[in-house]
Amino acid sequence: MVQGAGTPAGSRPRTLAGAPGFPGAAHTSDESVVLLRLLPLLVLLGCARKPTGGSAVHPDTTTLNADAIAGVSDPRLQRILHDHWEDAMARSPTWATQLGDRRFDGQLGDTSTRAIRNHYDARRLFLERIHQLDPTTLPPQDALTRAVFEANLQADLALEPCQFELWNVTSSRNAVADHVRVIADHPLQQSTDFGSLASRIKQMPPAVEAEMQRLEEGLRLGLTADAEAVRRAVAFIDRTLDAPLAESPLFAPGRDPIEGIEASDLKRLHLEHGAQVRAVLLPSLQAYRRFLHERILPAARTPDQATLTGLPGLPECYASVIRRHTTLSKTPEEIHAIGMTEIASVHAEFLALADRMFGAEQPELATDLSALFAHLRSSPDLRFDTPESILAVAEESLRAAEAAVPAVFHTLPSTPCEVRPIPANVAPFTYVAWYEPPAVNKPGIYRVNTHAPETRLRHEARALAFHESVPGHHLQIAYATELSETPAFRRHGGITAYVEGWALYSERLADELSLYPSDLDRLGMLSFDAWRSARLVVDTGLHHYGWTREEAEAWMQANTPLAANNIANEVDRYIGWPGQALGYKLGQLEVLRLRSHAQTTLGEAFALADFHSVVLDSGPVPLTVLADRVEAWVAQGGGPPEPPKAVATPTP
């Protein structure tokens, strides 16, 4: 999952970035999760240019304008993209800061209902403008950019029927989580940065009030969150607000040394920040907590109405989010059936591998999936014992992958990737891991959950690392950000099915590169494949067929070897973020289909590194556009595609 991505992601989200109320990954998907806590989708799959070291470097307006239209030759398209990017930065100031655009550092962004509706109106106007531009009159690269831009606008508008801003509350998507992230992500490189952060904090109480007003409007319309999701949100808020001062993320700025700021000045800035948080922000966050507990929770949906089927007046919502996250025209029934087929296939792989591993000594594990899954869940030897051991395997897996990938990639990104734990205040309430795309003065970060290590399964750790870092999210997202002759919205954007489909494809690619040292690790790979296949069944089961939370958890328990805490968090995620989980498996299946087609058609002329270049050189695109690109490459006879102009490292 992509956070910030989306996030993160980040794993890192394409809507009103920085505005609470939209489900999506983020510190920034994506997208591309991450996966990944939830923030606006624009932030989730958004990411930033290559980080730099030392003092802050702020690009001038000329550079920012050039980034917005990089690689675009048609002046009509240039104007549309320039206007759109300026609009996006002004509406999403915290995201702009992450991308290195420091013009809006002291702004938080308007999160009122009126501003959100204006956002959708602006998207419609941009869609009208792009429709006036005939793609047949454009050079090929401009036509590709036009197609991706149009798809992104349509994906934005796909969220409108759901009215998430009026009801969506989860442990990852709430005002406290959102503003903690703003504070954590604000770059602090010089004294003036504390001033811009103080300006943002001053605007947080009105933003919290705006969220409560939106949720009140939702109550009047009969739109409410799921009760369990609200309870988990309140528990997260309590843990955050009750954290000791020395551990609280709200009071972190200035706690650690900052190069270029004298210790005495930093102490003063830290104390000033803490005083402002106590006087200005904490009262509003405490009021928000009371509002959720006393106003929203009593009216929240019961377990038998936890999904979109329990919300009145949103008949188009699920079909819209399916189109948004998959870029395909598939019905819930079709997706559910694909999921059942894929689950049956991976179950057969489980039994074949288990027969090789256990057939002679423990035959019941080779013939009975429930026995195998129980063994994988309950064997103490398969669990971690310390947070440090989790981080060690993550680091080892990342470095092994970095050494292996030059064999199947012509070009690799130069941006580094680091392994870090998920912050302690968030870890008990969130996913197993996510990826935070690179931002100014920050590398790409693979965040792994080290909370309660005795519940974390060793055999799944490597597949998780390959998905979130290399050859998964980090390789693809950092690669995209370094495509210097590609307009900014494509470099820093994300399309769930592309970003998450690539990351899931990477888990199997890692096996081709001999990165799983044992069959037990391969069982972890299959476990993760079953997990993503199950999402097709469970997400549609919840939001189309009306399953309860308990039914969804029971189905995953029976059909995957995931740990119980992972299953609970996942189902909570599917309820609060409908449709997003569908992009993983459907995206992977399309990448695998295109690769198989290319191999079959090209024969000996096929080279895996060539195929990977075709997939990655465009940056994130809808699956239909990706298919067109691969088809055109195959029709030309394959071979290495023309290298993109990118700040990247040719492989030896």
C-alpha positions as CSV (number, residue, x, y, z in Angstrom):
1,M,0.0,0.0,0.0
2,V,1.1,3.5,-0.8
3,Q,0.9,6.3,1.7
4,G,1.3,9.9,1.0
5,A,0.7,7.6,-1.0
6,G,-0.8,6.5,-0.9
7,T,0.7,6.7,1.2
8,P,1.1,5.8,1.3
9,A,1.0,5.4,-1.9
10,G,1.7,5.1,0.6
11,S,2.2,2.9,-0.5
12,R,1.0,6.2,-1.4
13,P,-4.4,8.8,-3.0
14,R,-6.7,11.8,-6.6
15,T,-9.2,14.1,-4.9
16,L,-9.1,17.2,-2.7
17,A,-5.7,16.6,-1.2
18,G,-5.1,17.8,2.3
19,A,-8.9,18.0,3.0
20,P,-10.2,15.5,5.5
21,G,-13.2,13.5,4.4
22,F,-11.9,11.5,1.4
23,P,-10.7,7.9,1.8
24,G,-7.3,7.4,0.5
25,A,-3.8,6.6,1.5
26,A,-1.5,9.2,2.8
27,H,1.3,11.0,4.4
28,T,1.2,12.3,1.0
29,S,-1.2,6.3,-4.2
30,D,-1.2,5.9,-3.7
31,E,-1.8,5.8,-4.0
32,S,0.5,4.4,-4.5
33,V,-0.7,3.2,1.2
34,V,-0.3,2.7,1.2
35,L,-1.8,1.8,2.2
36,L,-1.6,2.1,4.0
37,R,-3.8,5.2,7.1
38,L,-6.2,7.1,4.9
39,L,-6.1,10.6,3.6
40,P,-7.2,12.1,0.3
41,L,-6.4,10.0,-2.7
42,L,-4.5,12.9,-4.3
43,V,-2.0,12.7,-1.4
44,L,-2.0,8.8,-1.2
45,L,-0.6,8.3,-4.6
46,G,1.1,11.6,-4.8
47,C,4.9,11.8,-4.3
48,A,7.7,14.3,-4.7
49,R,10.8,15.0,-6.6
50,K,14.1,13.4,-5.6
51,P,15.1,14.5,-2.1
52,T,18.1,16.7,-1.5
53,G,20.3,17.1,1.5
54,G,21.3,20.0,3.5
55,S,19.4,23.3,3.7
56,A,16.1,23.9,2.1
57,V,16.1,24.4,-1.6
58,H,12.9,26.1,-2.9
59,P,12.3,25.9,-6.6
60,D,11.3,29.2,-8.2
61,T,8.1,29.8,-10.1
62,T,9.7,29.3,-13.5
63,T,10.9,25.8,-12.5
64,L,7.5,24.9,-11.0
65,N,5.7,26.1,-14.2
66,A,8.2,24.0,-16.3
67,D,7.5,20.9,-14.2
68,A,3.8,21.2,-14.7
69,I,4.2,21.0,-18.5
70,A,7.4,19.0,-18.9
71,G,7.6,17.0,-22.1
72,V,4.4,18.6,-23.5
73,S,4.8,20.3,-26.9
74,D,1.2,21.4,-27.8
75,P,0.6,24.9,-26.4
76,R,-3.1,24.3,-25.8
77,L,-2.4,21.2,-23.7
78,Q,0.4,23.2,-21.9
79,R,-2.1,25.8,-20.8
80,I,-4.6,23.3,-19.5
81,L,-2.0,21.4,-17.5
82,H,-0.5,24.6,-16.2
83,D,-3.8,25.9,-15.0
84,H,-4.7,22.5,-13.5
85,W,-1.5,22.2,-11.6
86,E,-1.7,25.7,-10.2
87,D,-5.3,24.9,-9.0
88,A,-4.2,21.6,-7.5
89,M,-1.3,23.3,-5.5
90,A,-3.5,26.1,-4.3
91,R,-6.3,23.7,-3.2
92,S,-3.8,21.2,-1.6
93,P,-1.2,23.3,0.1
94,T,0.2,20.5,2.3
95,W,0.8,18.3,-0.7
96,A,2.4,21.3,-2.5
97,T,4.9,21.5,0.4
98,Q,5.7,17.9,0.1
99,L,6.4,18.3,-3.6
100,G,8.8,21.2,-2.9
101,D,6.4,24.0,-3.9
102,R,6.8,26.3,-0.8
103,R,4.5,29.1,-1.9
104,F,1.7,27.7,0.3
105,D,3.7,26.6,3.4
106,G,1.6,28.6,5.8
107,Q,-1.8,27.4,4.4
108,L,-3.9,24.4,5.4
109,G,-6.5,24.5,2.7
110,D,-10.3,25.0,2.8
111,T,-12.1,21.9,3.9
112,S,-15.7,23.3,4.0
113,T,-18.5,21.5,2.1
114,R,-18.6,24.5,-0.2
115,A,-14.9,24.1,-1.1
116,I,-15.3,20.4,-1.7
117,R,-18.2,21.0,-4.1
118,N,-16.2,23.8,-5.8
119,H,-13.4,21.2,-6.3
120,Y,-15.7,18.9,-8.2
121,D,-17.0,21.8,-10.3
122,A,-13.5,22.8,-11.1
123,R,-12.8,19.2,-12.2
124,R,-15.8,19.3,-14.6
125,L,-14.5,22.6,-16.1
126,F,-11.1,21.0,-16.8
127,L,-12.8,18.0,-18.3
128,E,-14.7,20.3,-20.6
129,R,-11.5,21.9,-21.7
130,I,-9.7,18.7,-22.3
131,H,-12.6,17.3,-24.3
132,Q,-12.2,20.3,-26.7
133,L,-8.7,19.1,-27.5
134,D,-8.9,16.5,-30.3
135,P,-6.3,13.8,-29.5
136,T,-5.8,13.1,-33.2
137,T,-4.2,16.5,-33.6
138,L,-1.6,15.8,-30.9
139,P,1.9,14.3,-31.0
140,P,1.9,10.7,-29.5
141,Q,3.3,11.7,-26.1
142,D,0.9,14.6,-25.8
143,A,-2.0,12.3,-26.8
144,L,-0.9,9.9,-24.0
145,T,-0.8,12.8,-21.5
146,R,-4.2,13.9,-22.6
147,A,-5.6,10.4,-22.1
148,V,-4.1,10.1,-18.6
149,F,-5.3,13.6,-17.6
150,E,-8.8,12.8,-18.7
151,A,-8.8,9.5,-16.8
152,N,-7.6,11.3,-13.7
153,L,-10.4,13.9,-13.9
154,Q,-13.0,11.2,-14.3
155,A,-11.5,9.3,-11.4
156,D,-11.8,12.5,-9.3
157,L,-15.5,12.9,-10.2
158,A,-16.2,9.2,-9.5
159,L,-16.0,10.0,-5.8
160,E,-18.7,12.6,-5.9
161,P,-21.7,10.2,-5.7
162,C,-20.3,8.7,-2.5
163,Q,-20.2,11.9,-0.5
164,F,-17.5,10.4,1.7
165,E,-16.8,13.8,3.2
166,L,-20.2,13.7,5.0
167,W,-19.8,10.3,6.8
168,N,-16.5,8.6,6.4
169,V,-14.7,8.1,9.7
170,T,-12.2,5.4,10.5
171,S,-9.2,4.9,12.8
172,S,-7.0,6.1,9.9
173,R,-9.4,8.8,8.5
174,N,-10.3,11.3,11.1
175,A,-9.4,14.8,12.0
176,V,-6.9,13.9,14.6
177,A,-5.0,11.5,12.3
178,D,-5.1,14.0,9.5
179,H,-3.7,16.8,11.5
180,V,-1.1,14.6,13.2
181,R,0.1,13.8,9.7
182,V,0.3,17.5,8.7
183,I,2.5,18.2,11.7
184,A,4.7,15.1,11.1
185,D,5.2,15.9,7.4
186,H,5.9,19.6,7.6
187,P,9.5,20.1,6.6
188,L,11.6,21.7,9.4
189,Q,14.9,22.7,8.0
190,Q,15.2,26.3,9.2
191,S,13.6,28.6,11.8
192,T,11.1,30.1,9.4
193,D,9.6,26.6,8.8
194,F,8.4,26.7,12.4
195,G,6.5,29.9,11.6
196,S,4.7,28.3,8.6
197,L,3.8,25.3,10.7
198,A,2.4,27.6,13.4
199,S,0.3,29.3,10.7
200,R,-1.1,25.9,9.7
201,I,-1.8,24.9,13.3
202,K,-3.7,28.1,13.8
203,Q,-6.0,27.0,10.9
204,M,-6.6,23.5,12.3
205,P,-9.4,24.3,14.8
206,P,-11.6,25.8,12.0
207,A,-10.8,22.7,9.8
208,V,-11.9,20.5,12.7
209,E,-15.1,22.5,13.1
210,A,-15.7,22.2,9.3
211,E,-15.4,18.4,9.6
212,M,-17.9,18.3,12.4
213,Q,-20.3,20.4,10.4
214,R,-19.9,18.0,7.4
215,L,-20.6,15.0,9.6
216,E,-23.7,16.8,11.1
217,E,-24.9,17.3,7.5
218,G,-24.4,13.6,6.9
219,L,-26.5,12.8,10.0
220,R,-29.3,14.9,8.6
221,L,-29.2,13.0,5.4
222,G,-29.0,9.6,7.1
223,L,-25.4,9.1,6.1
224,T,-23.2,7.8,9.0
225,A,-20.1,5.8,9.5
226,D,-20.0,2.2,10.6
227,A,-20.2,1.9,14.4
228,E,-17.1,-0.3,14.8
229,A,-15.1,2.1,12.6
230,V,-16.1,5.0,14.8
231,R,-15.2,3.1,18.0
232,R,-11.8,2.3,16.5
233,A,-11.3,6.0,15.6
234,V,-12.1,7.0,19.1
235,A,-9.6,4.5,20.5
236,F,-7.0,5.8,18.2
237,I,-7.7,9.4,19.2
238,D,-7.6,8.5,22.9
239,R,-4.2,6.8,22.4
240,T,-2.9,9.9,20.6
241,L,-4.2,12.5,22.9
242,D,-3.2,10.6,26.1
243,A,0.4,9.9,24.9
244,P,3.2,11.0,27.2
245,L,4.5,14.4,26.1
246,A,7.9,12.9,25.1
247,E,6.2,10.4,22.8
248,S,3.3,12.5,21.4
249,P,3.5,13.2,17.7
250,L,1.7,16.4,18.3
251,F,4.6,17.8,20.2
252,A,7.4,16.2,18.1
253,P,8.6,19.3,16.1
254,G,11.9,20.5,17.5
255,R,12.3,17.5,19.8
256,D,15.3,16.2,17.8
257,P,18.3,18.1,16.6
258,I,18.0,19.9,13.2
259,E,21.1,20.7,11.2
260,G,21.5,24.4,10.8
261,I,19.4,25.5,13.8
262,E,21.3,26.2,17.1
263,A,20.3,24.1,20.0
264,S,19.2,27.1,22.1
265,D,17.0,28.4,19.2
266,L,15.6,24.9,18.6
267,K,14.6,24.5,22.3
268,R,12.8,27.8,22.1
269,L,11.0,26.8,18.9
270,H,10.0,23.5,20.4
271,L,8.6,25.1,23.5
272,E,6.7,27.7,21.4
273,H,5.3,24.9,19.3
274,G,4.2,22.9,22.4
275,A,2.5,26.0,23.9
276,Q,0.6,26.6,20.7
277,V,-0.6,23.0,20.4
278,R,-1.8,23.0,24.0
279,A,-3.6,26.4,23.7
280,V,-4.9,26.2,20.1
281,L,-5.1,22.7,18.8
282,L,-5.8,20.3,21.8
283,P,-9.1,21.9,22.8
284,S,-10.5,21.4,19.3
285,L,-9.2,17.8,19.0
286,Q,-10.7,17.0,22.4
287,A,-14.1,18.5,21.3
288,Y,-13.9,16.4,18.1
289,R,-13.3,13.3,20.2
290,R,-16.4,14.1,22.3
291,F,-18.4,14.8,19.1
292,L,-17.6,11.4,17.6
293,H,-18.3,9.6,20.9
294,E,-21.5,11.4,21.9
295,R,-23.0,12.5,18.5
296,I,-21.8,10.1,15.8
297,L,-21.4,6.8,17.5
298,P,-25.0,6.6,18.8
299,A,-26.2,7.1,15.3
300,A,-23.6,5.0,13.5
301,R,-24.5,2.0,11.4
302,T,-24.9,-1.3,13.1
303,P,-23.0,-4.4,12.0
304,D,-25.7,-5.6,9.7
305,Q,-25.6,-2.2,7.9
306,A,-21.9,-1.5,8.0
307,T,-21.3,-1.3,4.2
308,L,-22.5,0.9,1.3
309,T,-25.6,-1.2,1.1
310,G,-26.6,0.3,4.4
311,L,-26.4,3.9,3.2
312,P,-29.4,5.6,1.7
313,G,-29.3,7.5,-1.5
314,L,-25.9,6.4,-2.8
315,P,-26.9,3.9,-5.5
316,E,-24.1,4.9,-7.9
317,C,-21.3,5.0,-5.3
318,Y,-20.0,1.5,-5.6
319,A,-20.0,1.4,-9.4
320,S,-18.2,4.7,-9.4
321,V,-15.4,3.6,-7.0
322,I,-14.9,0.4,-9.0
323,R,-14.3,2.4,-12.1
324,R,-12.0,4.8,-10.2
325,H,-9.8,2.2,-8.6
326,T,-9.7,-0.5,-11.4
327,T,-10.0,1.8,-14.5
328,L,-12.1,-1.1,-16.0
329,S,-15.7,-1.5,-16.8
330,K,-16.4,-4.6,-14.7
331,T,-19.5,-5.3,-12.7
332,P,-19.4,-6.4,-9.0
333,E,-20.7,-9.8,-10.1
334,E,-17.8,-10.2,-12.6
335,I,-15.2,-9.1,-10.1
336,H,-16.6,-11.4,-7.4
337,A,-16.4,-14.3,-9.9
338,I,-12.8,-13.5,-10.8
339,G,-12.0,-13.5,-7.1
340,M,-13.5,-16.9,-6.6
341,T,-11.5,-18.3,-9.6
342,E,-8.2,-16.8,-8.3
343,I,-8.8,-18.1,-4.8
344,A,-9.3,-21.6,-6.2
345,S,-6.1,-21.3,-8.2
346,V,-3.9,-20.1,-5.3
347,H,-5.4,-22.8,-3.0
348,A,-4.1,-25.4,-5.5
349,E,-0.7,-23.8,-5.4
350,F,-0.8,-23.9,-1.6
351,L,-1.5,-27.6,-1.6
352,A,1.2,-28.4,-4.2
353,L,3.8,-26.5,-2.2
354,A,2.7,-27.9,1.1
355,D,3.0,-31.4,-0.3
356,R,6.6,-30.7,-1.2
357,M,7.2,-29.3,2.3
358,F,5.2,-31.4,4.6
359,G,3.9,-34.4,2.6
360,A,6.2,-37.0,4.1
361,E,6.1,-36.0,7.8
362,Q,2.8,-34.0,8.2
363,P,0.5,-35.3,5.4
364,E,-2.6,-33.5,6.9
365,L,-0.9,-30.1,6.0
366,A,-0.5,-31.2,2.4
367,T,-4.2,-32.2,1.9
368,D,-6.2,-30.0,4.3
369,L,-6.1,-26.2,3.7
370,S,-7.8,-25.5,7.0
371,A,-5.1,-27.5,8.8
372,L,-2.3,-25.7,6.8
373,F,-3.8,-22.3,7.5
374,A,-4.1,-23.1,11.2
375,H,-0.5,-24.2,11.3
376,L,0.7,-21.0,9.6
377,R,-1.3,-18.9,12.0
378,S,-0.6,-20.6,15.2
379,S,3.0,-22.1,15.1
380,P,5.1,-20.0,17.5
381,D,8.2,-20.7,15.4
382,L,6.6,-18.7,12.5
383,R,6.2,-15.5,14.6
384,F,8.6,-12.7,15.3
385,D,9.8,-12.1,18.9
386,T,11.1,-8.5,18.8
387,P,10.4,-5.3,16.8
388,E,14.1,-5.3,15.9
389,S,13.8,-8.7,14.2
390,I,11.0,-7.4,12.0
391,L,13.0,-4.5,10.9
392,A,16.1,-6.7,10.2
393,V,14.2,-9.0,7.8
394,A,12.7,-6.0,6.1
395,E,16.1,-4.4,5.6
396,E,17.7,-7.6,4.5
397,S,14.9,-8.2,1.9
398,L,15.2,-4.7,0.5
399,R,19.0,-4.9,0.1
400,A,18.8,-8.3,-1.5
401,A,16.2,-7.1,-4.0
402,E,18.3,-4.0,-4.8
403,A,21.2,-6.4,-5.7
404,A,19.0,-8.6,-7.9
405,V,16.8,-6.2,-9.9
406,P,19.5,-5.0,-12.4
407,A,19.1,-8.3,-14.2
408,V,15.6,-7.5,-15.3
409,F,15.5,-3.6,-15.6
410,H,17.3,-1.4,-18.0
411,T,17.0,1.6,-15.7
412,L,16.7,2.1,-12.0
413,P,15.7,5.1,-9.9
414,S,18.5,6.9,-8.0
415,T,16.3,7.9,-5.0
416,P,17.2,5.7,-2.0
417,C,14.7,3.7,0.1
418,E,14.8,3.3,3.8
419,V,13.1,0.9,6.3
420,R,11.4,2.5,9.3
421,P,8.8,1.4,11.8
422,I,5.2,2.7,11.7
423,P,4.9,5.3,14.5
424,A,3.9,3.7,17.8
425,N,0.7,5.9,18.2
426,V,-0.6,4.6,14.9
427,A,0.7,1.0,14.8
428,P,-2.1,-0.7,16.9
429,F,-4.8,0.6,14.6
430,T,-3.4,0.2,11.1
431,Y,-2.1,-2.1,8.5
432,V,1.0,-4.3,8.3
433,A,3.0,-1.9,6.3
434,W,2.9,1.0,3.8
435,Y,5.2,3.0,1.5
436,E,5.8,6.7,1.8
437,P,6.9,8.2,-1.5
438,P,10.0,10.4,-1.5
439,A,9.5,14.1,-0.6
440,V,11.8,17.1,-0.4
441,N,14.8,16.1,1.8
442,K,13.3,12.7,2.5
443,P,13.9,9.3,0.8
444,G,11.3,6.8,-0.1
445,I,10.3,5.0,3.2
446,Y,9.1,1.5,3.7
447,R,7.1,1.6,6.9
448,V,6.6,-1.7,8.6
449,N,4.4,-2.4,11.6
450,T,6.4,-3.7,14.6
451,H,3.6,-3.5,17.1
452,A,2.9,-6.8,19.0
453,P,5.7,-8.7,17.1
454,E,4.4,-12.0,18.4
455,T,1.4,-11.5,16.1
456,R,3.6,-10.8,13.0
457,L,4.3,-13.8,10.7
458,R,7.9,-14.4,9.6
459,H,7.1,-16.2,6.4
460,E,5.1,-13.2,5.1
461,A,7.8,-10.6,5.8
462,R,9.7,-10.9,2.6
463,A,6.7,-10.8,0.2
464,L,5.6,-7.7,2.2
465,A,9.0,-6.1,1.8
466,F,9.2,-6.8,-2.0
467,H,5.7,-5.3,-2.4
468,E,6.3,-2.1,-0.5
469,S,9.9,-1.4,-1.5
470,V,11.9,-3.1,-4.3
471,P,10.9,-4.2,-6.9
472,G,7.4,-2.9,-5.8
473,H,6.3,0.5,-4.8
474,H,9.6,2.2,-4.3
475,L,11.1,1.1,-7.6
476,Q,8.0,2.1,-9.6
477,I,7.1,5.4,-7.8
478,A,10.6,6.7,-7.5
479,Y,11.1,5.8,-11.2
480,A,8.0,7.8,-12.1
481,T,9.1,10.9,-10.1
482,E,12.4,10.9,-11.9
483,L,10.8,11.0,-15.4
484,S,12.0,14.6,-16.0
485,E,10.3,15.0,-19.4
486,T,6.9,14.0,-18.1
487,P,4.4,16.5,-16.7
488,A,4.1,16.8,-12.9
489,F,0.6,15.4,-12.6
490,R,1.8,12.1,-14.1
491,R,5.0,11.9,-12.2
492,H,3.4,12.6,-8.9
493,G,0.1,11.0,-9.5
494,G,-1.2,7.5,-9.0
495,I,-3.7,5.1,-10.4
496,T,-4.6,2.3,-7.9
497,A,-4.8,-0.5,-10.4
498,Y,-1.4,0.4,-12.0
499,V,0.5,1.2,-8.8
500,E,-0.9,-1.6,-6.7
501,G,-1.0,-4.0,-9.6
502,W,2.7,-3.4,-10.2
503,A,3.5,-4.0,-6.5
504,L,1.6,-7.3,-6.4
505,Y,3.2,-8.4,-9.7
506,S,6.5,-7.7,-8.0
507,E,5.9,-10.2,-5.3
508,R,5.9,-13.0,-7.9
509,L,8.7,-11.3,-9.8
510,A,10.8,-11.6,-6.6
511,D,10.4,-15.4,-6.8
512,E,11.6,-15.4,-10.4
513,L,14.7,-13.5,-9.1
514,S,15.2,-16.2,-6.4
515,L,14.7,-13.7,-3.6
516,Y,12.6,-16.1,-1.4
517,P,15.3,-18.2,0.4
518,S,12.9,-21.0,1.4
519,D,9.6,-22.7,0.5
520,L,8.3,-21.3,3.8
521,D,8.8,-17.8,2.4
522,R,7.0,-18.9,-0.8
523,L,4.1,-19.9,1.4
524,G,4.1,-16.3,2.5
525,M,4.1,-15.2,-1.1
526,L,1.0,-17.4,-1.7
527,S,-0.6,-16.1,1.5
528,F,-0.3,-12.6,0.2
529,D,-1.7,-13.6,-3.2
530,A,-4.6,-15.3,-1.5
531,W,-5.1,-12.1,0.5
532,R,-5.4,-9.9,-2.6
533,S,-7.6,-12.5,-4.4
534,A,-9.9,-12.6,-1.4
535,R,-10.3,-8.8,-1.6
536,L,-12.2,-9.2,-4.9
537,V,-14.6,-11.5,-3.1
538,V,-14.9,-9.7,0.2
539,D,-15.1,-6.1,-1.1
540,T,-17.9,-7.0,-3.5
541,G,-19.4,-9.2,-0.8
542,L,-19.6,-6.3,1.6
543,H,-20.6,-3.5,-0.7
544,H,-22.7,-5.3,-3.4
545,Y,-24.1,-8.5,-1.7
546,G,-24.5,-6.9,1.7
547,W,-22.2,-9.1,3.8
548,T,-21.8,-8.2,7.5
549,R,-18.4,-7.5,9.0
550,E,-18.5,-10.9,10.7
551,E,-19.3,-12.7,7.5
552,A,-16.4,-11.0,5.7
553,E,-14.0,-11.9,8.5
554,A,-15.2,-15.5,8.6
555,W,-14.7,-15.9,4.8
556,M,-11.2,-14.5,5.0
557,Q,-10.4,-16.8,7.9
558,A,-11.5,-19.8,5.9
559,N,-9.8,-18.9,2.7
560,T,-6.6,-17.2,3.6
561,P,-3.9,-17.9,6.3
562,L,-3.8,-14.3,7.4
563,A,-3.6,-13.6,11.1
564,A,-6.8,-12.6,12.9
565,N,-5.6,-9.0,13.7
566,N,-4.7,-8.5,10.0
567,I,-8.1,-9.7,8.9
568,A,-9.9,-7.4,11.3
569,N,-7.9,-4.4,10.1
570,E,-8.4,-5.4,6.5
571,V,-12.2,-5.7,6.8
572,D,-12.3,-2.3,8.6
573,R,-10.3,-0.9,5.7
574,Y,-12.7,-2.3,3.0
575,I,-15.7,-0.9,4.8
576,G,-14.1,2.6,5.1
577,W,-12.5,2.6,1.7
578,P,-14.8,0.9,-0.7
579,G,-13.4,-0.4,-4.0
580,Q,-9.7,0.5,-3.4
581,A,-8.7,-3.0,-2.6
582,L,-10.0,-4.3,-6.0
583,G,-7.2,-2.6,-7.9
584,Y,-4.4,-4.9,-6.6
585,K,-5.4,-8.2,-8.0
586,L,-7.1,-6.8,-11.2
587,G,-4.0,-4.7,-11.9
588,Q,-1.6,-7.7,-11.3
589,L,-3.7,-9.9,-13.6
590,E,-3.5,-7.3,-16.4
591,V,0.3,-6.9,-16.1
592,L,0.6,-10.7,-16.2
593,R,-1.8,-11.0,-19.2
594,L,0.2,-8.3,-21.1
595,R,3.5,-10.0,-20.3
596,S,2.2,-13.4,-21.4
597,H,0.8,-11.9,-24.6
598,A,4.2,-10.2,-25.4
599,Q,6.2,-13.4,-24.6
600,T,3.9,-15.5,-26.8
601,T,3.9,-13.1,-29.7
602,L,7.5,-12.0,-29.7
603,G,9.1,-15.4,-28.8
604,E,12.9,-15.1,-28.7
605,A,12.6,-11.4,-29.3
606,F,11.0,-10.9,-25.9
607,A,13.2,-9.6,-23.1
608,L,11.8,-9.0,-19.6
609,A,13.8,-5.8,-19.1
610,D,12.3,-4.4,-22.3
611,F,8.8,-5.2,-21.1
612,H,9.4,-3.6,-17.7
613,S,10.6,-0.4,-19.5
614,V,7.4,-0.3,-21.5
615,V,5.3,-0.6,-18.4
616,L,7.3,1.9,-16.3
617,D,8.3,4.6,-18.8
618,S,4.9,6.1,-19.0
619,G,4.4,6.5,-15.2
620,P,1.0,5.5,-13.8
621,V,-1.6,5.1,-16.5
622,P,-5.1,3.5,-16.7
623,L,-4.9,-0.2,-17.5
624,T,-6.5,0.3,-20.9
625,V,-3.8,2.8,-21.8
626,L,-1.1,0.4,-20.6
627,A,-2.6,-2.3,-22.8
628,D,-2.4,0.0,-25.8
629,R,1.2,0.8,-25.1
630,V,2.2,-2.8,-24.8
631,E,0.2,-3.8,-27.9
632,A,2.0,-1.1,-29.9
633,W,5.4,-2.2,-28.6
634,V,4.6,-5.8,-29.5
635,A,3.4,-4.8,-33.0
636,Q,6.7,-3.0,-33.6
637,G,8.6,-6.2,-32.8
638,G,9.6,-5.5,-29.2
639,G,13.2,-4.6,-28.4
640,P,14.4,-2.0,-25.9
641,P,12.1,1.1,-26.0
642,E,13.5,4.5,-26.5
643,P,14.8,5.5,-23.0
644,P,12.8,8.2,-21.3
645,K,14.5,11.4,-20.2
646,A,14.9,10.7,-16.6
647,V,17.2,11.2,-13.6
648,A,17.9,7.6,-13.2
649,T,20.7,5.1,-13.1
650,P,21.4,2.7,-16.0
651,T,21.8,-0.8,-14.7
652,P,25.3,-2.4,-15.3
